[in-house]
């Protein structure tokens, strides 16, 4: 199963509503699709969205890394020796985690096809289905409360609330308004996207705890580089604290875990460079008794399918943030996972379960 060719395609899909966080506002989901074709004629697919403010990757840098640097190192390699392939992938270029993730997905898709198994089964097969949360973008309190009520009305029982864009008192006001609108039953997860300082985070979280707002967890309250600040927030609050942007690599995970700087870890393939490294981060976290969530950037169903296969295969991944495809105005991916409200189901087809012939036709038409 020799790698014969690697191609990239630029895609763009509008969102149904602007996605706002403390770091950016997104109205169009742009992405690079990658297709790896073997000498046997099999296609493996992957995806990398540009997330400049988190990974530093742009559309241009992703395509250049794949087409001009990493991809040529992979041509001619035999997927029967997958460990060699992944070593070559990660050693061929420093950084560029999104480009590496797209290639990693495509390789894993092919490995599943080689084994004749859905990727989730090949990786461990721990779960057959998943349930995703749904994200409420940061806006004024009234609009966020209305959005939250609408998502709960559609059957989502876990909401991820974006905060951290402005005054921290307004964040507390936002959560109060949401709780008043939807009641105590749905779970709320808060994501500050690095928007708070450590001491003000402790103050705000304490206020929410005292008010009985029942927050399940707080994601990345401080700057990614501020591991000491992250540790301070974790040590001075009762609400579980999750590291996200602070962890890209297994080495990052080791530092956070050794310092007990977070209670939970959010693994994203775009940060980790794909499933190969994500498995290592999850194993490290599990060895420290720390559970993980798997999330994503603003991606199509292609990238989310790969992330979902990884997440469902691992017992230590206990939370799932895979709502991005539900925010898009159009589904441009043929096959892969399917959504039934908050429930995610897997195809019985091997690999990622994509219909490669239909994918090729769709991308040819878009081109």
Secondary structure, DSSP 8 states (H G I E B T S, - for coil): -BEEEEEEEEEEEEEEEEEE-SS-EEEEEEEEEEEEEETTS-EEEEEE---TTTT---HHHHHHIIIIIIHHHHTT-BGGGHHHHHHHHHHSSSS-HHHHHHHHHHHHHHHHHHHTSBHHHHHT---SEEE--EEE----HHHHHHHHHHHHHTT--EEEEE--SS-HHHHHHHHHHHHHHH-SSSEEEEE-TT-S-HHHHHHHHHHHHHTT--EEEEE--S-TT-HHHHHHHHHT-SSEEEESTT-SSHHHHHHHHHTT--SEEEE-HHHHTSHHHHHHHHHHHHHTT--EEE--SS--HHHHHHHHHHHHH-TTEEEE---GGGGBS-----BS-EEETTEEE--SSSBT-B-HHHHHHHHHHH-
